[in-house]
């Protein structure tokens, strides 16, 4: 089994948060409703905070990976082909025409992110690092719930 590069796994998390920030800002600029602009701006800010946390983890000397788990290729393929395939994301973004489309886009991104973070948490050995990722996972779950609630409210209008 190929050795897992811990920095790559965390760098993917940094990239996920950067992409989240980028697309939430772009969605905000597409929204005509100020409340929705504020929601997506807030989500963008939260993704920026998560990015900083992951950047700090890159410098954590106690970050260790259990080598008995999946090969590095699994994480690379999952992150690059599922979560932030730039062409796929851009195509999906370009399909956003309504607030419901924007909510659905965000919901899918949050779910992809949650799944990736759950996966990387399995291979990490340091409890402090796992706890940090748990904190971010809880926030990503809140984003998911928030977007679903807003979508439901919007559909009821």
N, C-alpha and C positions, 0 to 999 in steps of 0.2 A: 504494500500500500504506500502511495506517495505521501511524503511528509507534508503536513498542512502548514502553510505560511501564515502565522498569526497576524502579521501586519496586513496581508492582503485581505483577510477576512474582515478586519476592522476597517480597512480602507474602503471596502465595499459598503459598509455601514455609513461611512462618511459620505460616500457618493450618493447613497440612497437619500440621505437627509438633504444634501445639496440639491438633488433633483426635486425633492418634495418642496423645498423652499422656492426653487425656480418656477415650478409649475403652479404652485399656489399663488405666486405673484402674478403670473400670466393670467390665471383664471380671474383673479381679482380685477385685473385691468379690462377683462371682457364683461364683467357684471355691470349692469345699469343700476341695480338696487344697492343703495349705500350700506344697508345692513349686510348684504351678501359680500360686498367688497371688504367690509370690516372682518367678517368671518374668515375669508380666505387670506387676508393680510395677517390676521392673528395666527392662523395655521402656519403660514410661512415663517413667522417669527419663532414659533415653537420648534419648527424643523431646524432653524438656525441654531437654537440652543442645543438641540440634540447633536447637531454636527460638532459643536464645540466639545461636548462630553466625549464623543467618540474620538475626536482628535487628541484629547487628553489621555484616553485609553491607549492610544498608539505609543505614548511615551511611558506607559506603565511597565516598569521592569518586572513586575510580578505576573504579567499577563502570560499564562501558559495554556497550551493546547494539549488535549489528550490525543496522542498519536494513534490510538486504536479506533478512532472514528473514521468517517468518510474521507475519501481522497480529496485533495484540494480541488480537483477538476469539478467535483460535485458543486462546491461553493462557487467556483468561477462560473460554471454554466448557469447555475441557478440565478446568481446575481446579474450576470451580463445578458442572459437570454430571456429571463422571466421578468426581472424587476426593472432594469433600466436599459432595455433595448431602445436606443435613441429613436430609431425609425418608428418602431411600434408606438412609443410614447407620443411622438410628434403627430402621428396619424390619429391616435385616439384624441389627443388634445384638439386637433383641427376639426374633429367631429362634434365638439362641444358647441351647441347652439342655444341651449336653455339652461336655467339653473339646475334642473334635474340631471341633465347631462353632466354638469360640473360636479354635482354631488356624487353621481355614479363613478366618475373618473377618480375623485378623491377616495371614495370607498374602496375601489379596486387597489389603489396605491397603498392605502393603509393596510389592507389585508395582506398584500404581497410583503410589505414591510414587517408586519407582525410575524408572518411565517418565517421570513429570513432570520429575524432576531431569535425566534424560538429555536431554530436550527443551530445557529452559532452558539447559543447558550449551552447546548448539549456538549460541545467540544471544549468549552472553557473549564479550567480547573480552579481558578481563583474565585472564592466566594464574594469578595468585594466587587469584582468585575461583574459577576453574575447578578449581584444586587443592583448595580448601576443599569445593567441591561433590563432587568425587571422593572425598574423605575420608568425607563423609556418605553418599554412594552405597555405598561399601564397607561402612559400618556397617549400612545398610538391607539390603544383600545378606546380611550376617551374620544379621540379624533373620529374614529369609526362610528361610535355611538352618536356623537354630535352631528356628523354628516347625515347619518340615517334619520335622525330626529328632524333635522332641517328639511330633508327630502320629503318626509311624511307631512310636515307642516305645509310645505310648498304645494304638495299634491292636493291637500285639503282646501286650498284657496279657490 
